[in-house]
Structures are given as C-alpha cells and as structure tokens.
Amino acid sequence: MEGIEKVCKFLTDAGCYFIATTEGDQPRVRPFGTALIHGGKLYIQTGKSKDVSKQIAANPKVELSACKGGEWLRVAGILENDDNREVKVAMLEAMPSLKQMYSADDGNMQMLYFKCAKATFYSFTGAPETVEF
C-alpha cells in the first residue's frame, strides 16, 4: 500500500480526526471525518461558510491528528482548494451521510487536497514511519 493510501485508510478507519488551523495567532482545532483519494490526491471536505474554510484560505498550512488503538497519525501540509464537481460527487458517493448537508452544486461544499504533506505514523511499540506526498 502506498503512503497516501495508508494515510487515507488510517483516517477512514479512525472515523474521526482533529485538524488544526490558525486564526491570527490563535490555534483552532476541530473534529473532521472526511477522507478520500481521488486523482492521486488526498482530499478532505468542509463547508465554505464555516470558519475553518476562512482560516484555511488565510493560512493553508494545517496539521491533523488521528488515533486508532495504540497508534496515532499526524499529517502536516498545505491544503489547496479544488472546486471540481467530479471530486465533490466522489466524496458524496464515498460518504453518503454528507448528502444530508451538502450537494455538489450547492456552492458551499468545499474540497481541499493536501500538497507538500508529511505524514508520520506512531505507536508505543515501534519506530515512527514517515511518508510524504
């Protein structure tokens, strides 16, 4: 399994991860639950009307963290907006529960993909493993 696929699987299996952004000099952290590989890129999803979207627009450097069992993952990188309808539809198909809140054509659904990402897998029993994508 490639590094990016391993990251996406971990996030999906964990079910919930926390993403950190900044607002001025104040860190902001909140739970997320979306992850999708499309066109070789790792995507997450939010709403353009949310504060997190505005924070990412002002400073696209983010970090996320997820835990699963005795393992955890940290991903640091830059998020890039992608308004391509195809990737929105792919996310909605992968995560049907989003259809209650978003549609590919609502003008609010925002797809963001990682570029210049560094992901590190940790555990209490093994050495860290780092992948970049």
C-alpha positions, 0 to 999 in steps of 0.5 A: 500500500502506498503512503497516501493510501495508508494515510487515507485508510488510517483516517477512514478507519479512525472515523474521526480526526482533529485538524488544526488551523490558525486564526491570527495567532490563535490555534483552532482545532476541530473534529473532521471525518472526511477522507478520500483519494481521488486523482492521486490526491488526498482530499478532505471536505468542509463547508465554505461558510464555516470558519475553518474554510476562512482560516484555511484560505488565510493560512493553508498550512494545517496539521491533523491528528488521528488515533486508532488503538495504540497508534496515532497519525499526524499529517502536516501540509498545505491544503489547496482548494479544488472546486471540481464537481467530479471530486465533490460527487466522489466524496458524496458517493464515498460518504453518503451521510454528507448528502444530508448537508451538502450537494455538489452544486450547492456552492458551499461544499468545499474540497481541499487536497493536501500538497507538500504533506508529511505524514508520520505514523506512531505507536508505543511499540515501534519506530515512527514511519514517515511518508510524504506526498 
